[in-house]
């Protein structure tokens, strides 16, 4: 597989030879054959999704067809209001919500970086490197569980967990007092939540309400779904068909959010090695969950490199890895009877794609990109860098 960054593997072409256990890349198409195939695909995909080709999905996978994003549903105990969203927007960008006074939510979820941070893994409190890559919060409203291991069941719980985590935002009662000493914040919390003052739970609810507005849905693929059949290039049309069929992507990346919201072992737990991460197991304690991580949304994926829970991979490398069926960890002699030894998902199989196939898949993924919108951080209440007087 080569280095993590490159993910290098065999190239395509008629002279390619299959590795042991892997199909050889399929032969490259002649230009006229490719043009004719894509013309047929354009006719098929011009119709409603109900008439699209039957996808290659394994038995037992409860898949949902690709489509336009719905409006996120508010939880009953945290209905969205304009005032709550605005308060959450201020808090999202305010470093005073952290123990150091230097880290905001936007430090790891920067709108200029696809609402992620572009790092392998993020920095936390006191610049301590964290273990995992920061997922984008764009489209997070459509995920049934948050964090790579799914330990939060809502945006509210996720925000509160990050605020209270001593390795991340490191917020505590002193932070609450710091915010409560700012008159504009006291007034805003009272307007949004009523009596009860400033609390971390209320701050989390406001941040979640703001994050629930980060839904995108303006990609070229969305335009295609709305009827603009010229929105996708020939390569992207071919990639869409590959995504749903031969490349088997729909097994995990389906539905409007292009994520099943489930947890899978991709063979990247590094079990028994220095980068070991047991994933979902740390939450459930179930041996079957060792090495399983949440399926991320592929919307706007080209803006959120690097990839995977450890941030060790680039997009072309990821495509090659999936083509190869991902890594398979072999137990060492002393691991043969280890009940926690991870088992890679059976949904992963060598695909036998060629270089043009992988390029077409990339073109489809690029069609999921949101238009770049510059988001100016809000003017924060009070004076940053100066401790407010006691409340």
C-alpha positions as CSV (number, residue, x, y, z in Angstrom):
1,X,0.0,0.0,0.0
2,X,3.0,2.3,0.3
3,X,3.2,5.3,2.6
4,X,0.0,6.5,4.3
5,X,0.0,9.7,2.3
6,X,0.4,8.2,-1.1
7,X,-1.6,4.9,-0.7
8,X,0.3,3.8,-3.8
9,X,-0.7,0.6,-5.5
10,X,-0.7,-1.0,-8.9
11,X,-1.6,1.1,-11.9
12,X,-4.1,0.0,-14.6
13,X,-3.7,-1.1,-18.2
14,X,-3.9,-4.2,-20.2
15,X,-0.5,-5.4,-18.9
16,X,-1.5,-5.2,-15.3
17,X,-1.3,-8.4,-13.3
18,X,-3.5,-9.2,-10.3
19,X,-1.9,-9.5,-6.9
20,X,-2.7,-12.6,-4.9
21,X,-6.4,-12.4,-3.9
22,X,-7.1,-9.3,-6.0
23,X,-8.7,-9.0,-9.4
24,X,-6.6,-7.4,-12.1
25,X,-7.6,-3.9,-13.0
26,X,-10.1,-4.1,-15.9
27,X,-8.8,-3.0,-19.3
28,X,-8.9,0.6,-20.2
29,X,-11.7,1.6,-22.6
30,X,-11.2,2.8,-26.1
31,X,-12.2,6.5,-26.3
32,X,-15.2,5.8,-28.6
33,X,-16.4,3.0,-26.2
34,X,-16.2,5.4,-23.3
35,X,-18.0,8.1,-25.1
36,X,-20.9,5.7,-26.0
37,X,-21.1,4.3,-22.5
38,X,-21.3,7.8,-20.9
39,X,-23.9,8.9,-23.4
40,X,-26.1,5.9,-22.3
41,X,-25.4,6.7,-18.7
42,X,-26.6,10.3,-19.2
43,X,-29.9,9.0,-20.6
44,X,-30.4,6.7,-17.7
45,X,-29.4,9.2,-14.9
46,X,-31.5,11.9,-16.5
47,X,-34.5,10.2,-15.1
48,X,-35.6,10.0,-11.5
49,X,-33.5,8.0,-9.0
50,X,-36.2,5.4,-8.9
51,X,-35.2,4.4,-12.5
52,X,-31.4,4.4,-11.9
53,X,-29.5,1.2,-12.2
54,X,-29.8,-1.3,-9.4
55,X,-26.8,-0.6,-7.1
56,X,-24.3,-3.2,-6.0
57,X,-25.2,-3.5,-2.3
58,X,-24.6,-6.5,-0.1
59,X,-27.5,-8.4,1.4
60,X,-28.6,-7.1,4.7
61,X,-27.5,-3.5,4.0
62,X,-30.5,-1.2,4.6
63,X,-29.5,1.3,2.0
64,X,-31.2,4.6,0.9
65,X,-30.9,6.1,-2.5
66,X,-28.8,9.3,-3.0
67,X,-30.9,12.5,-2.9
68,X,-31.4,16.0,-1.8
69,X,-30.9,16.9,1.8
70,X,-34.0,17.3,4.0
71,X,-34.4,20.1,6.6
72,X,-32.7,19.0,9.8
73,X,-35.1,18.1,12.6
74,X,-34.9,20.0,15.9
75,X,-34.8,18.0,19.1
76,X,-37.9,18.6,21.2
77,X,-35.9,20.1,24.0
78,X,-33.9,22.5,21.9
79,X,-36.1,24.1,19.2
80,X,-34.3,26.5,16.9
81,X,-34.9,30.2,17.1
82,X,-33.0,33.0,15.3
83,X,-31.8,34.4,18.6
84,X,-30.5,31.0,19.7
85,X,-28.7,30.5,16.5
86,X,-27.1,33.9,16.7
87,X,-25.9,33.3,20.3
88,X,-24.5,29.9,19.2
89,X,-22.7,31.6,16.3
90,X,-21.0,34.0,18.7
91,X,-20.0,31.2,21.1
92,X,-18.7,29.1,18.2
93,X,-16.1,31.7,17.4
94,X,-15.4,32.9,21.0
95,X,-12.1,31.6,22.5
96,X,-13.2,32.7,25.9
97,X,-15.3,29.6,26.1
98,X,-12.0,27.6,26.6
99,X,-9.9,27.2,29.6
100,X,-6.9,28.8,27.9
101,X,-8.9,31.6,26.4
102,X,-7.2,30.8,23.1
103,X,-9.3,28.0,21.6
104,X,-12.7,28.4,20.0
105,X,-14.9,25.8,18.3
106,X,-13.8,27.4,15.1
107,X,-10.2,26.6,15.8
108,X,-10.8,23.0,14.8
109,X,-13.9,23.7,12.6
110,X,-12.8,26.6,10.5
111,X,-15.3,27.6,7.8
112,X,-12.4,28.5,5.5
113,X,-11.2,24.9,5.7
114,X,-14.5,23.1,5.1
115,X,-15.5,23.5,8.7
116,X,-12.6,21.2,9.7
117,X,-9.0,22.3,10.3
118,X,-6.8,20.7,7.6
119,X,-4.6,19.1,10.2
120,X,-3.7,15.4,10.6
121,X,-5.0,15.7,14.1
122,X,-6.0,18.8,16.0
123,X,-4.4,20.6,18.9
124,X,-6.2,20.8,22.2
125,X,-5.7,22.6,25.5
126,X,-2.1,23.9,26.0
127,X,-1.4,22.9,22.4
128,X,-1.6,19.2,23.3
129,X,-1.9,17.1,20.1
130,X,-5.2,15.2,20.0
131,X,-5.5,11.6,18.9
132,X,-8.0,12.0,16.0
133,X,-8.7,14.1,13.0
134,X,-11.3,16.8,13.4
135,X,-14.4,15.9,11.3
136,X,-16.2,18.7,9.5
137,X,-19.3,20.0,11.3
138,X,-20.9,20.8,7.9
139,X,-23.8,18.3,7.6
140,X,-23.2,17.1,11.2
141,X,-26.9,17.7,11.8
142,X,-27.7,14.6,9.7
143,X,-25.5,12.2,11.7
144,X,-27.3,10.1,14.3
145,X,-24.1,9.9,16.4
146,X,-21.1,12.2,16.7
147,X,-17.4,11.8,17.2
148,X,-15.5,9.1,15.3
149,X,-16.6,6.6,18.0
150,X,-20.2,7.8,18.2
151,X,-20.0,8.6,21.9
152,X,-22.4,11.5,21.6
153,X,-25.9,11.0,20.4
154,X,-26.7,14.6,19.5
155,X,-25.0,17.9,18.6
156,X,-25.9,19.2,22.1
157,X,-24.1,16.3,23.7
158,X,-21.1,16.6,21.4
159,X,-20.7,20.3,22.1
160,X,-20.9,19.8,25.8
161,X,-18.4,16.9,25.7
162,X,-15.8,19.0,23.9
163,X,-16.3,22.0,26.2
164,X,-15.8,19.9,29.3
165,X,-13.0,17.7,28.0
166,X,-9.8,18.8,29.8
167,X,-7.8,17.8,26.7
168,X,-9.9,19.9,24.4
169,X,-11.7,23.1,25.4
170,X,-11.2,22.6,29.1
171,X,-14.2,24.7,30.2
172,X,-15.3,24.8,33.8
173,X,-17.2,27.0,36.2
174,X,-14.6,29.7,35.9
175,X,-15.4,29.9,32.2
176,X,-19.1,30.2,33.0
177,X,-18.2,33.1,35.2
178,X,-16.1,34.7,32.5
179,X,-19.0,34.7,30.1
180,X,-21.5,35.7,32.7
181,X,-19.4,38.8,33.4
182,X,-20.0,40.1,29.8
183,X,-23.3,42.1,29.9
184,X,-24.2,41.2,26.3
185,X,-23.9,37.5,27.0
186,X,-26.0,37.7,30.2
187,X,-28.7,39.5,28.2
188,X,-28.5,37.1,25.3
189,X,-28.7,33.9,27.5
190,X,-31.7,35.4,29.4
191,X,-33.5,36.3,26.1
192,X,-32.9,32.8,24.6
193,X,-33.3,30.6,27.7
194,X,-35.0,32.7,30.3
195,X,-33.9,32.8,34.0
196,X,-31.0,30.6,35.0
197,X,-28.0,32.5,33.8
198,X,-25.1,31.3,31.7
199,X,-24.3,27.5,31.9
200,X,-22.2,25.1,29.8
201,X,-25.3,23.1,29.0
202,X,-27.1,26.2,27.7
203,X,-24.0,27.2,25.7
204,X,-23.9,23.7,24.2
205,X,-27.5,24.0,23.2
206,X,-26.9,27.3,21.5
207,X,-23.8,26.0,19.6
208,X,-25.8,23.0,18.5
209,X,-28.6,25.2,17.2
210,X,-26.0,27.1,15.1
211,X,-24.4,23.9,13.8
212,X,-27.8,22.7,12.8
213,X,-27.9,25.5,10.3
214,X,-24.7,24.3,8.6
215,X,-26.3,22.1,6.0
216,X,-25.0,23.1,2.5
217,X,-26.8,21.4,-0.3
218,X,-25.5,23.7,-3.1
219,X,-23.1,21.3,-4.9
220,X,-23.1,20.5,-8.6
221,X,-24.6,17.1,-7.7
222,X,-27.5,18.9,-5.9
223,X,-28.0,20.9,-9.1
224,X,-28.0,17.7,-11.1
225,X,-30.6,16.2,-8.8
226,X,-32.7,19.3,-9.2
227,X,-32.8,18.8,-13.0
228,X,-29.7,20.5,-14.3
229,X,-28.3,17.5,-16.2
230,X,-25.4,19.5,-17.5
231,X,-24.2,20.1,-13.9
232,X,-22.1,16.9,-14.0
233,X,-19.1,16.3,-16.3
234,X,-18.8,13.1,-18.3
235,X,-16.2,11.9,-15.8
236,X,-18.6,12.7,-12.9
237,X,-21.5,10.8,-14.5
238,X,-19.2,7.8,-15.0
239,X,-18.1,8.2,-11.4
240,X,-21.7,8.4,-10.1
241,X,-22.4,5.1,-11.8
242,X,-19.2,3.5,-10.5
243,X,-20.0,4.8,-7.0
244,X,-23.4,3.1,-7.0
245,X,-22.3,-0.1,-8.8
246,X,-18.8,-1.6,-9.4
247,X,-17.1,0.5,-6.7
248,X,-19.6,-0.7,-4.0
249,X,-19.5,2.7,-2.2
250,X,-23.3,2.7,-1.6
251,X,-22.8,-0.1,1.0
252,X,-21.8,2.6,3.5
253,X,-22.1,6.0,1.8
254,X,-25.8,6.2,0.9
255,X,-28.8,8.5,1.5
256,X,-28.8,12.3,1.1
257,X,-25.9,12.7,3.5
258,X,-23.9,9.9,1.8
259,X,-23.3,8.2,5.1
260,X,-25.1,5.3,6.8
261,X,-24.3,6.7,10.2
262,X,-22.9,3.3,11.2
263,X,-19.6,2.0,12.4
264,X,-17.2,-0.1,10.3
265,X,-13.7,-1.6,10.7
266,X,-11.6,-0.6,7.7
267,X,-8.5,-2.3,8.9
268,X,-7.0,0.9,10.2
269,X,-7.1,0.3,14.0
270,X,-3.3,-0.3,14.0
271,X,-4.0,-3.0,16.6
272,X,-1.0,-3.7,18.8
273,X,1.0,-0.9,17.2
274,X,2.0,2.6,18.2
275,X,-1.0,4.2,16.5
276,X,-3.5,1.8,18.0
277,X,-7.1,3.2,18.3
278,X,-9.8,0.8,19.3
279,X,-12.6,3.1,18.0
280,X,-16.2,2.3,19.0
281,X,-15.0,-0.4,21.4
282,X,-14.0,2.3,23.9
283,X,-17.7,3.4,24.0
284,X,-19.5,0.0,24.0
285,X,-17.0,-2.4,25.4
286,X,-18.2,-4.9,22.8
287,X,-15.3,-7.0,21.2
288,X,-17.1,-6.7,17.8
289,X,-16.6,-2.9,17.9
290,X,-12.8,-3.0,18.1
291,X,-11.5,-0.9,15.3
292,X,-14.9,0.4,14.1
293,X,-15.3,4.1,13.3
294,X,-18.3,6.1,12.2
295,X,-18.9,6.5,8.4
296,X,-18.3,10.2,7.6
297,X,-20.4,12.1,5.1
298,X,-18.8,12.4,1.7
299,X,-20.5,15.7,0.9
300,X,-17.8,18.4,0.5
301,X,-15.2,15.7,1.0
302,X,-12.6,17.3,-1.2
303,X,-12.5,20.3,1.1
304,X,-11.7,18.4,4.3
305,X,-8.4,16.5,3.7
306,X,-6.7,14.7,5.3
307,X,-8.9,11.6,5.8
308,X,-9.8,8.8,8.2
309,X,-9.9,9.0,11.9
310,X,-6.2,9.5,12.2
311,X,-5.8,12.0,9.3
312,X,-3.0,10.0,7.7
313,X,-4.4,9.8,4.1
314,X,-5.0,11.8,1.0
315,X,-7.9,11.3,-1.4
316,X,-6.1,9.5,-4.2
317,X,-4.5,7.2,-1.6
318,X,-7.9,6.5,-0.1
319,X,-9.4,5.6,-3.5
320,X,-6.5,3.1,-4.1
321,X,-6.9,1.6,-0.7
322,X,-10.7,1.0,-1.2
323,X,-9.8,-0.5,-4.7
324,X,-7.5,-2.9,-2.9
325,X,-10.1,-3.9,-0.4
326,X,-8.4,-1.9,2.4
327,X,-5.7,-3.2,4.7
328,X,-6.0,-6.6,6.4
329,X,-4.3,-6.9,9.7
330,X,-2.9,-10.4,10.3
331,X,-2.6,-11.6,13.9
332,X,0.9,-12.3,15.2
333,X,1.6,-15.5,17.0
334,X,0.7,-14.1,20.4
335,X,-2.5,-12.6,19.0
336,X,-4.1,-15.7,17.6
337,X,-6.4,-16.3,20.6
338,X,-6.9,-12.6,21.4
339,X,-10.7,-12.1,21.7
340,X,-10.2,-8.4,20.9
341,X,-8.4,-8.9,17.6
342,X,-10.3,-6.8,15.1
343,X,-12.1,-8.1,12.1
344,X,-12.3,-6.0,8.9
345,X,-15.7,-5.3,7.6
346,X,-16.9,-7.9,5.1
347,X,-18.3,-5.1,3.0
348,X,-14.8,-4.3,1.8
349,X,-13.7,-6.3,-1.2
350,X,-11.0,-5.8,-3.9
351,X,-12.6,-4.0,-6.8
352,X,-10.3,-4.3,-9.8
353,X,-10.7,-0.7,-10.9
354,X,-8.4,1.0,-13.3
355,X,-6.8,4.4,-13.2
356,X,-9.7,5.9,-15.3
357,X,-12.2,4.4,-12.9
358,X,-10.5,6.0,-9.9
359,X,-10.3,9.3,-11.7
360,X,-14.0,9.2,-12.5
361,X,-14.8,8.4,-8.9
362,X,-12.8,11.4,-7.8
363,X,-14.7,13.6,-10.4
364,X,-17.9,12.5,-8.8
365,X,-16.6,13.3,-5.3
366,X,-15.5,16.7,-6.6
367,X,-19.1,17.3,-7.7
368,X,-20.2,17.0,-4.1
369,X,-18.1,20.1,-3.2
370,X,-20.0,23.1,-1.8
371,X,-19.3,26.5,-3.4
372,X,-16.7,28.4,-1.3
373,X,-18.4,30.9,0.8
374,X,-16.3,33.3,2.9
375,X,-17.6,33.4,6.5
376,X,-16.5,36.5,8.4
377,X,-16.2,35.8,12.1
378,X,-18.7,37.8,14.2
379,X,-17.8,40.7,16.3
380,X,-17.7,39.3,19.8
381,X,-19.2,41.0,22.8
382,X,-17.0,42.5,25.4
383,X,-13.2,43.1,25.1
384,X,-11.1,40.1,24.2
385,X,-7.8,39.9,26.0
386,X,-9.0,41.7,29.0
387,X,-10.4,39.9,32.0
388,X,-13.9,41.2,32.8
389,X,-14.7,42.4,36.3
390,X,-16.3,39.8,38.7
391,X,-20.1,39.4,38.2
